[in-house]
């Protein structure tokens, strides 16, 4: 059966490879009490960068925004999971 409502159980698996948009989704789901994070600390890429061309054909990359959670939780430095150090059978 396909989950069609917000009442179905949900968890988000995260690790050091979870960055940018996946961290935004993870912190939003956790911040709205929808899903716990399971795994290890995420990468922590909270910066939105823009690349701007210069007249001399070079470019500069500038941070133009920072991601955060629905209640101001910081993503920079990584998200600590709610459950970690789990040993799976097998």
N, CA and C atoms as an extended XYZ file, in Angstrom:
270
Properties=species:S:1:pos:R:3:atomname:S:1:resname:S:1:resid:I:1 pbc="F F F"
N         0.842       -1.183        0.000 N   UNK     1
C         0.000        0.000        0.000 CA  UNK     1
C         0.888        1.247        0.000 C   UNK     1
N         0.513        2.242       -0.739 N   UNK     2
C         1.273        3.480       -0.848 CA  UNK     2
C         0.829        4.431        0.251 C   UNK     2
N         1.791        5.059        0.918 N   UNK     3
C         1.467        6.039        1.962 CA  UNK     3
C         0.830        7.266        1.310 C   UNK     3
N        -0.363        7.589        1.759 N   UNK     4
C        -1.057        8.737        1.167 CA  UNK     4
C        -1.378        9.819        2.181 C   UNK     4
N        -1.087        9.556        3.454 N   UNK     5
C        -1.366       10.556        4.478 CA  UNK     5
C        -0.128       10.790        5.316 C   UNK     5
N        -0.151       11.845        6.094 N   UNK     6
C         0.978       12.187        6.949 CA  UNK     6
C         0.981       11.382        8.235 C   UNK     6
N         0.165       10.335        8.304 N   UNK     7
C         0.131        9.509        9.507 CA  UNK     7
C         0.959        8.241        9.363 C   UNK     7
N         1.462        7.955        8.183 N   UNK     8
C         2.300        6.772        7.969 CA  UNK     8
C         3.648        6.973        8.669 C   UNK     8
N         4.220        5.899        9.248 N   UNK     9
C         5.539        6.016        9.874 CA  UNK     9
C         6.589        6.440        8.850 C   UNK     9
N         7.514        7.272        9.276 N   UNK    10
C         8.549        7.782        8.383 CA  UNK    10
C         9.816        8.038        9.175 C   UNK    10
N        10.951        7.703        8.610 N   UNK    11
C        12.258        8.008        9.191 CA  UNK    11
C        13.166        8.441        8.046 C   UNK    11
N        14.169        9.237        8.368 N   UNK    12
C        15.118        9.707        7.357 CA  UNK    12
C        16.495        9.149        7.698 C   UNK    12
N        17.087        8.413        6.759 N   UNK    13
C        18.431        7.871        6.941 CA  UNK    13
C        19.437        8.906        6.469 C   UNK    13
N        20.417        9.230        7.321 N   UNK    14
C        21.413       10.252        7.001 CA  UNK    14
C        22.812        9.751        7.328 C   UNK    14
N        23.793       10.339        6.639 N   UNK    15
C        25.198       10.070        6.947 CA  UNK    15
C        26.028       11.247        6.456 C   UNK    15
N        27.350       11.091        6.456 N   UNK    16
C        28.243       12.180        6.067 CA  UNK    16
C        28.089       12.580        4.606 C   UNK    16
N        27.463       11.733        3.804 N   UNK    17
C        27.207       12.060        2.405 CA  UNK    17
C        25.933       12.857        2.197 C   UNK    17
N        25.156       13.040        3.262 N   UNK    18
C        23.923       13.834        3.171 CA  UNK    18
C        24.293       15.312        3.247 C   UNK    18
N        24.000       16.046        2.169 N   UNK    19
C        24.387       17.460        2.123 CA  UNK    19
C        23.351       18.260        1.353 C   UNK    19
N        23.375       19.558        1.590 N   UNK    20
C        22.550       20.523        0.859 CA  UNK    20
C        21.067       20.200        0.940 C   UNK    20
N        20.446       19.911       -0.200 N   UNK    21
C        18.992       19.724       -0.254 CA  UNK    21
C        18.528       18.575        0.632 C   UNK    21
N        19.311       17.495        0.725 N   UNK    22
C        18.891       16.381        1.580 CA  UNK    22
C        18.884       16.792        3.051 C   UNK    22
N        19.797       17.677        3.441 N   UNK    23
C        19.806       18.180        4.818 CA  UNK    23
C        18.617       19.109        5.067 C   UNK    23
N        18.258       19.907        4.082 N   UNK    24
C        17.098       20.788        4.209 CA  UNK    24
C        15.838       19.947        4.412 C   UNK    24
N        15.668       18.898        3.616 N   UNK    25
C        14.512       18.020        3.763 CA  UNK    25
C        14.536       17.329        5.126 C   UNK    25
N        15.686       16.815        5.524 N   UNK    26
C        15.796       16.099        6.801 CA  UNK    26
C        15.447       17.005        7.978 C   UNK    26
N        15.986       18.214        8.010 N   UNK    27
C        15.716       19.114        9.137 CA  UNK    27
C        14.266       19.593        9.125 C   UNK    27
N        13.676       19.725        7.943 N   UNK    28
C        12.269       20.133        7.857 CA  UNK    28
C        11.359       19.023        8.380 C   UNK    28
N        11.623       17.777        7.991 N   UNK    29
C        10.801       16.661        8.464 CA  UNK    29
C        10.948       16.463        9.973 C   UNK    29
N        12.178       16.581       10.463 N   UNK    30
C        12.377       16.445       11.912 CA  UNK    30
C        11.796       17.646       12.655 C   UNK    30
N        12.015       18.838       12.141 N   UNK    31
C        11.548       20.050       12.805 CA  UNK    31
C        10.043       20.158       12.889 C   UNK    31
N         9.345       19.491       11.981 N   UNK    32
C         7.880       19.485       12.008 CA  UNK    32
C         7.343       18.209       12.653 C   UNK    32
N         8.183       17.543       13.454 N   UNK    33
C         7.799       16.325       14.193 CA  UNK    33
C         7.240       15.244       13.276 C   UNK    33
N         7.780       15.147       12.080 N   UNK    34
C         7.283       14.177       11.106 CA  UNK    34
C         8.161       12.933       11.020 C   UNK    34
N         9.489       13.095       11.206 N   UNK    35
C        10.383       11.950       11.043 CA  UNK    35
C        11.664       12.147       11.840 C   UNK    35
N        12.103       11.105       12.555 N   UNK    36
C        13.405       11.177       13.214 CA  UNK    36
C        14.525       10.942       12.193 C   UNK    36
N        15.710       11.417       12.520 N   UNK    37
C        16.894       11.170       11.688 CA  UNK    37
C        17.640        9.982       12.273 C   UNK    37
N        18.023        9.053       11.408 N   UNK    38
C        18.717        7.842       11.830 CA  UNK    38
C        20.014        7.724       11.048 C   UNK    38
N        21.136        7.489       11.736 N   UNK    39
C        22.421        7.292       11.060 CA  UNK    39
C        23.550        8.017       11.749 C   UNK    39
N        24.331        8.755       10.966 N   UNK    40
C        25.469        9.508       11.494 CA  UNK    40
C        25.342       10.977       11.074 C   UNK    40
N        26.178       11.817       11.663 N   UNK    41
C        26.133       13.258       11.394 CA  UNK    41
C        26.218       13.535        9.894 C   UNK    41
N        25.424       14.512        9.449 N   UNK    42
C        25.427       14.877        8.030 CA  UNK    42
C        26.619       15.765        7.702 C   UNK    42
N        26.797       16.051        6.433 N   UNK    43
C        27.936       16.833        5.949 CA  UNK    43
C        27.951       18.257        6.511 C   UNK    43
N        26.813       18.921        6.540 N   UNK    44
C        26.737       20.274        7.099 CA  UNK    44
C        26.913       21.384        6.093 C   UNK    44
N        26.485       21.169        4.867 N   UNK    45
C        26.591       22.219        3.846 CA  UNK    45
C        25.338       23.087        3.885 C   UNK    45
N        25.467       24.225        4.529 N   UNK    46
C        24.314       25.108        4.710 CA  UNK    46
C        24.386       26.337        3.820 C   UNK    46
N        25.420       26.453        3.024 N   UNK    47
C        25.620       27.665        2.227 CA  UNK    47
C        25.007       27.544        0.836 C   UNK    47
N        24.393       28.638        0.404 N   UNK    48
C        23.904       28.760       -0.972 CA  UNK    48
C        24.858       29.731       -1.652 C   UNK    48
N        25.515       29.275       -2.694 N   UNK    49
C        26.499       30.130       -3.351 CA  UNK    49
C        26.052       30.532       -4.743 C   UNK    49
N        26.424       31.729       -5.092 N   UNK    50
C        26.178       32.235       -6.432 CA  UNK    50
C        27.514       32.526       -7.097 C   UNK    50
N        27.620       32.236       -8.371 N   UNK    51
C        28.848       32.521       -9.127 CA  UNK    51
C        28.545       33.706      -10.030 C   UNK    51
N        29.349       34.733       -9.898 N   UNK    52
C        29.126       35.977      -10.629 CA  UNK    52
C        30.308       36.266      -11.539 C   UNK    52
N        30.015       36.457      -12.833 N   UNK    53
C        31.054       36.764      -13.805 CA  UNK    53
C        31.571       38.187      -13.636 C   UNK    53
N        32.857       38.344      -13.861 N   UNK    54
C        33.502       39.655      -13.779 CA  UNK    54
C        33.832       40.138      -15.187 C   UNK    54
N        33.996       41.436      -15.366 N   UNK    55
C        34.281       41.980      -16.708 CA  UNK    55
C        35.540       41.399      -17.355 C   UNK    55
N        36.513       40.971      -16.552 N   UNK    56
C        37.763       40.438      -17.097 CA  UNK    56
C        37.674       38.938      -17.405 C   UNK    56
N        36.446       38.398      -17.474 N   UNK    57
C        36.168       36.996      -17.809 CA  UNK    57
C        36.482       36.021      -16.673 C   UNK    57
N        36.829       36.539      -15.504 N   UNK    58
C        36.987       35.684      -14.335 CA  UNK    58
C        35.644       35.658      -13.605 C   UNK    58
N        35.578       34.927      -12.514 N   UNK    59
C        34.334       34.844      -11.754 CA  UNK    59
C        34.650       34.795      -10.271 C   UNK    59
N        33.647       35.130       -9.489 N   UNK    60
C        33.780       35.059       -8.043 CA  UNK    60
C        32.560       34.312       -7.498 C   UNK    60
N        32.803       33.408       -6.550 N   UNK    61
C        31.714       32.678       -5.906 CA  UNK    61
C        31.477       33.305       -4.541 C   UNK    61
N        30.228       33.703       -4.292 N   UNK    62
C        29.878       34.335       -3.029 CA  UNK    62
C        28.758       33.565       -2.345 C   UNK    62
N        28.820       33.489       -1.032 N   UNK    63
C        27.713       32.908       -0.282 CA  UNK    63
C        26.605       33.940       -0.236 C   UNK    63
N        25.423       33.563       -0.735 N   UNK    64
C        24.308       34.514       -0.829 CA  UNK    64
C        23.194       34.190        0.158 C   UNK    64
N        23.217       33.000        0.771 N   UNK    65
C        22.200       32.624        1.749 CA  UNK    65
C        22.700       31.423        2.545 C   UNK    65
N        22.016       31.148        3.640 N   UNK    66
C        22.317       29.966        4.462 CA  UNK    66
C        21.014       29.234        4.744 C   UNK    66
N        21.068       27.901        4.630 N   UNK    67
C        19.908       27.075        4.960 CA  UNK    67
C        19.761       26.985        6.474 C   UNK    67
N        18.532       26.840        6.939 N   UNK    68
C        18.261       26.544        8.345 CA  UNK    68
C        16.955       25.782        8.429 C   UNK    68
N        16.672       25.225        9.592 N   UNK    69
C        15.446       24.461        9.796 CA  UNK    69
C        14.255       25.356       10.064 C   UNK    69
N        13.066       24.758       10.195 N   UNK    70
C        11.844       25.532       10.378 CA  UNK    70
C        11.810       26.335       11.682 C   UNK    70
N        12.624       25.962       12.654 N   UNK    71
C        12.666       26.678       13.922 CA  UNK    71
C        14.036       27.329       14.125 C   UNK    71
N        14.748       27.575       13.017 N   UNK    72
C        16.058       28.217       13.080 CA  UNK    72
C        17.219       27.288       13.352 C   UNK    72
N        16.990       25.972       13.308 N   UNK    73
C        18.072       25.022       13.548 CA  UNK    73
C        19.172       25.226       12.510 C   UNK    73
N        20.408       25.200       12.978 N   UNK    74
C        21.535       25.360       12.063 CA  UNK    74
C        21.872       24.031       11.399 C   UNK    74
N        22.143       24.097       10.107 N   UNK    75
C        22.585       22.927        9.349 CA  UNK    75
C        24.108       22.926        9.254 C   UNK    75
N        24.697       24.101        9.231 N   UNK    76
C        26.150       24.217        9.116 CA  UNK    76
C        26.820       23.443       10.247 C   UNK    76
N        27.784       22.619        9.902 N   UNK    77
C        28.444       21.770       10.880 CA  UNK    77
C        27.821       20.387       10.972 C   UNK    77
N        26.687       20.198       10.303 N   UNK    78
C        26.045       18.891       10.252 CA  UNK    78
C        24.886       18.752       11.222 C   UNK    78
N        23.977       17.864       10.855 N   UNK    79
C        22.839       17.533       11.711 CA  UNK    79
C        23.162       16.268       12.485 C   UNK    79
N        22.968       16.309       13.781 N   UNK    80
C        23.170       15.125       14.611 CA  UNK    80
C        21.894       14.290       14.546 C   UNK    80
N        22.002       12.995       14.243 N   UNK    81
C        20.799       12.161       14.152 CA  UNK    81
C        20.160       11.932       15.520 C   UNK    81
N        18.885       11.585       15.496 N   UNK    82
C        18.172       11.246       16.724 CA  UNK    82
C        18.568        9.851       17.213 C   UNK    82
N        18.846        8.956       16.268 N   UNK    83
C        19.298        7.606       16.582 CA  UNK    83
C        20.580        7.333       15.803 C   UNK    83
N        21.612        6.831       16.510 N   UNK    84
C        22.873        6.508       15.845 CA  UNK    84
C        23.466        5.258       16.476 C   UNK    84
N        24.573        4.831       15.939 N   UNK    85
C        25.276        3.652       16.440 CA  UNK    85
C        24.384        2.415       16.477 C   UNK    85
N        23.561        2.262       15.464 N   UNK    86
C        22.702        1.089       15.379 CA  UNK    86
C        23.463       -0.053       14.713 C   UNK    86
N        23.282       -1.261       15.223 N   UNK    87
C        23.870       -2.442       14.603 CA  UNK    87
C        22.732       -3.226       13.950 C   UNK    87
N        22.850       -3.411       12.649 N   UNK    88
C        21.838       -4.149       11.922 CA  UNK    88
C        22.155       -5.635       11.936 C   UNK    88
N        21.136       -6.475       12.048 N   UNK    89
C        21.396       -7.916       12.055 CA  UNK    89
C        21.907       -8.398       10.707 C   UNK    89
N        22.672       -9.469       10.743 N   UNK    90
C        23.101      -10.080        9.495 CA  UNK    90
C        24.490       -9.781        9.200 C   UNK    90
